[in-house]
Amino acid sequence: MPSERYVPTKTYNFCSDFLTTAGPLNTVKMDIFVSHREITLSLQPTCIKLPVMKTNQFINPDIDQFFHTNSVIKVEEDCYVLPSMKQGKIISISKNPKANGAFENYIQIQQHWKDMYGYVLPNEPKEGFWYYNVKFRIPNATPYTYPSV
């Protein structure tokens, strides 16, 4: 058994409106090194700028017509999920949170984000609102539903 362990770098964002901020975000990168005698915590301030994800990146015009008659489009695209910046894979996009997720509606998603992470999601727009089902690279992982905000 190795005498030292390393916890992979994590990036943390402390801005509660990061979902609607178009500019750079102040974050902290954290590394943890553990040995039999000590624990070293390394914190590094950093600034990241994330492009806003648009659904048309994944849906071409031919599929868009198909989407009006079907509730789910299957896709396979890598992504990084806020606020933790974990890497995942978008497995489907839908207009209904119930399609693949554990939530019945957007209000339940808002409540979940507020209770779990302390983030207040904006009100649901009237049109063009999508739900991304993301699976993380963990064996037997359950897909998580993220709204397009």
Phi, psi and omega in degrees: 000129181296148181277348179235146177231148179234130175265125183305153181302135174240146177246130182241137180246134182248016180263117185290341179253033182298335182290333183249003180274124180271340183275187179296150180246134174279126181227173176232128173267135182234131173240142177234127175244130182236128172234179183291345182247339185205162173239127179248126179249121180247121178246131181228119176290143179209164180233129179236150174236121183252131175290144178286128181282130178248139182298329181293353171294334187249342185242115176275165185304326179295317179289328181302319177295320177298324185294331181294338179255350180236153185268344185223138172245128178276131176221165175222093181227135175287151179205166171243130188257129175278153003273351188275343184066027176288145178275135178220186178229125174288122182256337177198160177232136180218168176261002183229125181295337181286343187306313180225002189249182182267000184254142179278328184203175182295327180299321176295322177295315177303314181296318179299313180295323179293315182289318186278321189241347182080012180263139178258113178283147178293165177296150182291127176291162183288318184232161173067028181262133185233159175237127180259129176259117188243135177245133180268159186281064178231136179304137180058032181291143175271136177294144176250145181260126178239132179279153172274109182249000000 
